[in-house]
Amino acid sequence: MDIVKEVFKKTKPNYKKLKSYGFVLENGKNIYTRNFMEDTFKAVIIVDDEVSGKIYDLDLNEEYTNIYSDDQYGAYVSMVRNAYTELLEDIRDHCFDKQLFSYKQSLEVSEYMAKQYGDKPEFLWKKYPGYAIYRNHNSNKWYGIIMNVDGSKIGLDKKEYEILDVKSDPHTIESLKKEKGFHEAYHMDKDKWITIVLDGNVDIEIIKSLIDYSYQM
């Protein structure tokens, strides 16, 4: 269980607020330390390119890792996990700004479609709040969909990925599926759409050109 990753999903740090909250800049990293549960534990939160955190048992003077295991459900472990989560959520609420997507490249893609075509994401489904569609405002047809999916659904490991589906022609689709970062279309017509994983493995300029082609189609 990655508590930190879950709490800070779809957020970005506000460094002025971090400083006001009590974070200290050390070697280029913003670090915050707080004891909790009556000084039984110490939490160390680090904000760098991403957020990370550790808990230390002050009585044993060692890292406390039980809260990260899905197999640990005892009352005491749950109490520590809840207290730590509350601390993380307080930091998130006071020091982080919300953003539409988790991946940097997802944000770049969304910004490109807004600047290039003036199209903003539409979130149409309550069941899938992370699914954003982009439509050509002249034809009203979709040309891009950003989704958060379990990697196992597209042939990757079982964790959440953000992906982009765009339209293309059958020849291009077959060619792209042989390249890293491209997969058979998820949730769309596999003969007319291609899936791109937005984790940075596909060059952003290539993605932009595919978006342009999809828009024109």
DONUMI-745852 format. One record per residue: residue number from 1; x, y, z of N, C-alpha, C in turn. Coordinates in steps of 0.2 Angstrom, whole numbers, m for minus. Layout:
 dogu neast nnorth   nup caeast canorth  caup ceast cnorth   cup
  NUM     X      Y     Z      X       Y     Z     X      Y     Z
...
This chain:
 dogu neast nnorth   nup caeast canorth  caup ceast cnorth   cup
    1     4     m6     0      0       0     0     4      6     0
    2     4     10    m5      8      16    m6     3     22    m3
    3     4     23     3     m1      28     6     1     35     3
    4     7     37     3      9      44     1     7     45    m6
    5     8     40   m11      6      41   m18    m1     42   m19
    6    m5     38   m15    m12      39   m15   m15     46   m13
    7   m12     48    m7    m14      54    m4   m13     60    m9
    8    m7     60   m12     m5      66   m16    m6     65   m23
    9   m10     60   m25    m12      59   m32   m15     65   m35
   10   m13     67   m41    m17      73   m44   m16     80   m40
   11   m10     80   m38     m8      87   m34    m1     89   m36
   12     0     95   m35      7      98   m36     9    103   m30
   13    15    103   m28     17     106   m22    17    114   m23
   14    15    118   m18     15     125   m18    21    127   m13
   15    26    129   m16     32     129   m12    32    135    m7
   16    29    140    m8     28     145    m3    24    142     3
   17    19    138     1     15     136     7    18    130    10
   18    23    127     7     27     122    10    31    125    16
   19    34    131    14     39     134    18    35    137    24
   20    29    140    23     25     142    28    22    137    33
   21    21    131    30     19     125    34    25    123    39
   22    31    124    37     36     121    41    41    117    38
   23    41    116    31     46     112    27    52    116    27
   24    58    113    27     64     116    27    68    113    21
   25    71    118    17     75     116    11    82    114    13
   26    83    107    11     90     104    13    92    101     6
   27    98    103     4    101     100    m2    96     99    m8
   28    92    104    m9     87     105   m14    80    101   m13
   29    80     98    m7     73      95    m5    70     98     0
   30    63     98     0     59     101     5    57     96    10
   31    60     96    17     59      91    22    55     94    28
   32    50     89    30     46      91    36    46     85    40
   33    47     87    47     48      81    52    43     83    57
   34    39     78    59     34      79    65    33     72    69
   35    34     73    76     32      67    80    24     67    81
   36    22     61    81     15      60    82    13     54    87
   37     7     53    88      5      48    93     9     48    99
   38     8     54   102     12      56   109    19     54   109
   39    22     56   103     30      56   102    32     48   102
   40    27     44   100     29      37    99    33     36    92
   41    30     40    87     33      39    81    35     46    78
   42    39     46    73     42      52    69    40     51    62
   43    37     56    59     36      56    52    41     60    48
   44    44     58    43     48      62    39    46     63    32
   45    43     69    30     40      69    23    45     73    19
   46    47     71    13     51      74     8    48     76     2
   47    48     82     0     45      84    m7    51     86   m11
   48    52     82   m16     57      83   m22    53     83   m28
   49    56     79   m33     52      78   m39    45     75   m38
   50    45     71   m32     39      68   m30    39     68   m23
   51    33     66   m20     33      66   m12    34     59   m10
   52    38     59    m4     40      52    m1    40     53     6
   53    39     48    10     38      48    17    40     42    21
   54    43     43    27     45      37    31    42     38    38
   55    41     33    42     39      33    49    45     30    53
   56    46     32    58     51      29    63    48     28    70
   57    49     22    72     47      20    79    53     23    84
   58    51     28    88     56      32    92    58     27    98
   59    54     23   100     56      18   105    61     13   103
   60    60     11    97     65       6    94    71      9    90
   61    70     15    89     75      19    84    76     16    78
   62    70     14    74     71      11    68    64     12    64
   63    65     11    57     59      13    53    53      8    54
   64    47     11    54     41       7    55    38      6    49
   65    38      0    46     36      m2    40    29     m6    39
   66    26     m8    45     20     m12    45    14     m9    42
   67    14     m2    42      8       1    39     8      1    31
   68    14     m1    28     14      m2    21    12     m9    18
   69    11    m14    23      9     m20    21     1    m21    21
   70    m1    m24    15     m8     m25    15   m10    m31    20
   71    m5    m35    22     m7     m40    27    m7    m38    34
   72    m6    m32    35     m6     m30    42   m12    m26    44
   73   m17    m29    48    m23     m26    49   m25    m25    56
   74   m20    m26    61    m21     m26    68   m23    m19    70
   75   m26    m19    76    m29     m12    78   m24     m7    79
   76   m18     m9    81    m13      m4    83   m10     m2    76
   77    m9     m6    71     m6      m4    65   m11      0    61
   78   m17     m1    62    m22       3    59   m22     10    62
   79   m21     10    69    m21      17    72   m15     21    69
   80    m9     18    69     m4      22    66    m5     24    59
   81    m7     19    55     m9      21    48   m13     27    47
   82   m19     27    51    m24      32    51   m21     39    53
   83   m17     39    58    m13      45    61    m9     48    56
   84    m5     43    53      0      45    47    m4     48    41
   85    m9     45    39    m13      47    34   m16     54    35
   86   m19     55    41    m21      61    43   m16     67    42
   87   m10     65    44     m5      70    44    m3     72    36
   88    m3     67    32     m2      68    25    m7     72    22
   89   m13     70    24    m19      74    21   m19     81    23
   90   m17     83    29    m16      89    31   m11     93    27
   91    m6     90    26      0      93    22    m3     94    15
   92    m6     89    12     m9      90     5   m14     96     5
   93   m19     96    10    m24     101    10   m21    109    11
   94   m15    109    14    m13     116    16    m7    118    11
   95    m4    113     8      2     115     4     2    113    m3
   96    m3    109    m6     m3     107   m12    m9    109   m16
   97    m8    110   m23    m14     113   m27   m16    107   m31
   98   m23    106   m32    m25     101   m36   m24    102   m44
   99   m23     96   m47    m22      96   m54   m26     91   m58
  100   m27     91   m64    m32      87   m67   m29     79   m68
  101   m23     79   m69    m20      72   m70   m14     71   m65
  102   m12     65   m65     m6      63   m61     1     64   m65
  103     1     62   m71      7      62   m75     8     68   m78
  104    15     70   m78     17      76   m81    15     77   m88
  105    16     71   m92     15      71   m99     7     72  m100
  106     3     69   m96     m4      70   m96    m6     77   m96
  107    m3     81   m92     m4      88   m91    m2     92   m97
  108     4     90  m100      7      93  m106     2     92  m112
  109     0     85  m113     m5      84  m118   m11     88  m117
  110   m14     89  m111    m20      92  m110   m19    100  m112
  111   m13    102  m110    m12     109  m111   m11    111  m119
  112    m8    106  m122     m7     106  m130   m14    107  m133
  113   m19    102  m131    m25     102  m135   m29    109  m133
  114   m28    112  m127    m31     118  m125   m28    124  m129
  115   m22    124  m130    m18     129  m134   m19    129  m141
  116   m18    123  m144    m18     122  m151   m25    122  m154
  117   m30    119  m150    m37     119  m153   m43    122  m149
  118   m41    125  m143    m45     128  m139   m50    123  m135
  119   m48    117  m135    m53     112  m132   m51    110  m125
  120   m56    110  m121    m55     108  m114   m57    101  m112
  121   m55     98  m107    m57      91  m106   m64     91  m103
  122   m68     86  m105    m75      85  m103   m75     78   m99
  123   m77     79   m93    m77      73   m88   m85     70   m88
  124   m86     65   m92    m93      63   m93   m96     58   m89
  125   m92     54   m85    m94      48   m82   m93     49   m74
  126   m98     48   m70    m97      48   m63   m93     41   m61
  127   m94     36   m64    m91      30   m63   m83     30   m64
  128   m82     34   m69    m75      35   m71   m73     42   m71
  129   m72     45   m65    m71      52   m64   m64     55   m67
  130   m59     50   m68    m53      52   m71   m53     52   m79
  131   m58     50   m82    m58      49   m89   m60     56   m92
  132   m56     59   m97    m57      65  m100   m57     65  m107
  133   m63     67  m110    m63      67  m117   m62     74  m120
  134   m59     74  m126    m58      80  m130   m61     79  m137
  135   m65     84  m139    m69      84  m145   m67     90  m149
  136   m67     88  m156    m67      94  m161   m73     98  m161
  137   m72    104  m159    m78     108  m158   m82    110  m164
  138   m79    109  m170    m82     110  m176   m87    104  m178
  139   m84     98  m177    m88      92  m179   m91     89  m173
  140   m89     91  m167    m92      88  m161   m90     81  m159
  141   m85     78  m163    m82      71  m163   m76     71  m158
  142   m75     66  m155    m70      65  m150   m63     63  m155
  143   m58     66  m152    m51      65  m155   m46     63  m150
  144   m48     63  m144    m43      61  m139   m47     59  m132
  145   m44     54  m129    m47      52  m122   m41     51  m118
  146   m41     54  m112    m36      53  m107   m39     48  m102
  147   m36     43  m100    m40      38   m95   m34     36   m90
  148   m37     34   m84    m32      31   m79   m35     24   m78
  149   m30     19   m80    m32      12   m80   m27      7   m77
  150   m30      2   m75    m25      m4   m72   m21     m6   m78
  151   m14     m6   m77    m10      m8   m82   m11    m15   m85
  152   m14    m20   m81    m15     m26   m83   m20    m27   m89
  153   m24    m21   m90    m29     m21   m95   m26    m19  m102
  154   m20    m17  m102    m16     m16  m108   m10    m19  m109
  155    m9    m25  m105     m3     m29  m105     3    m27  m101
  156     2    m22   m96      7     m20   m92     6    m23   m85
  157    11    m21   m80     10     m23   m73     4    m20   m70
  158     2    m23   m65     m4     m21   m61    m4    m15   m57
  159    m4     m9   m60     m4      m3   m56    m7      2   m61
  160    m9      8   m58    m12      13   m62    m8     16   m67
  161   m10     17   m73     m7      21   m78   m12     26   m81
  162    m9     32   m83    m13      36   m87   m11     35   m94
  163   m16     35   m99    m16      33  m106   m19     38  m110
  164   m17     39  m116    m21      43  m121   m23     39  m127
  165   m29     39  m129    m32      36  m135   m33     41  m140
  166   m30     40  m146    m31      44  m152   m33     40  m158
  167   m36     44  m163    m38      40  m169   m32     40  m173
  168   m32     35  m178    m27      34  m183   m29     30  m188
  169   m25     29  m193    m27      24  m199   m24     17  m197
  170   m27     12  m200    m25       5  m198   m17      4  m199
  171   m15      6  m205     m7       5  m206    m3      8  m200
  172    m5     14  m199     m1      18  m193    m2     14  m187
  173    m8     12  m185     m9       8  m179    m5      2  m178
  174    m5     m2  m184     m1      m8  m183     6     m7  m183
  175     9     m2  m186     16       0  m185    18      3  m178
  176    13      7  m175     15      10  m169    14      4  m163
  177    10     m1  m164      9      m6  m159    16    m10  m157
  178    21     m9  m162     27     m13  m161    32     m8  m157
  179    30     m2  m156     35       2  m153    33      3  m145
  180    38      4  m141     37       5  m134    33     11  m132
  181    28     10  m128     23      15  m126    17     15  m129
  182    16     11  m135     10      10  m138     7      4  m137
  183     0      4  m137     m4      m3  m136   m10     m3  m140
  184   m13     m8  m141    m19      m9  m144   m24     m5  m140
  185   m29     m1  m144    m33       3  m141   m37      0  m135
  186   m37      4  m129    m41       2  m124   m48      5  m124
  187   m54      2  m123    m60       4  m123   m63      8  m129
  188   m59      7  m135    m61      10  m141   m60      5  m147
  189   m63      7  m153    m62       3  m159   m55      2  m160
  190   m52     m4  m160    m45      m6  m160   m43     m5  m168
  191   m47     m4  m172    m45      m3  m179   m44      4  m181
  192   m47      8  m176    m47      16  m178   m44     20  m172
  193   m42     17  m167    m39      20  m161   m32     17  m159
  194   m28     21  m156    m22      18  m153   m21     21  m146
  195   m18     17  m141    m17      19  m135   m10     21  m134
  196    m8     26  m131     m2      29  m129    m1     29  m121
  197     4     26  m118      5      27  m111     9     33  m110
  198     6     38  m106      9      44  m105    14     45   m99
  199    18     40   m99     23      40   m93    30     42   m95
  200    30     46  m101     36      49  m103    41     45  m108
  201    39     38  m110     42      34  m114    41     36  m121
  202    36     39  m123     35      42  m130    36     49  m130
  203    40     51  m135     42      58  m135    36     63  m136
  204    35     68  m133     30      72  m133    28     75  m140
  205    33     76  m144     32      79  m151    29     74  m155
  206    30     67  m154     27      62  m158    20     62  m156
  207    18     62  m149     11      62  m147     7     68  m150
  208    11     74  m150      7      80  m153     5     79  m160
  209    10     76  m164      8      75  m171     3     70  m172
  210     2     65  m167     m3      60  m167   m10     63  m165
  211   m10     68  m161    m16      72  m159   m18     76  m165
  212   m13     79  m168    m15      83  m174   m19     79  m179
  213   m16     73  m181    m19      69  m186   m26     66  m183
  214   m26     65  m177    m33      62  m174   m38     68  m175
  215   m36     74  m173    m40      80  m174   m43     81  m181
  216   m38     80  m186    m40      81  m193   m45     76  m195
  217   m44     69  m193    m48      64  m195   m55     65  m192
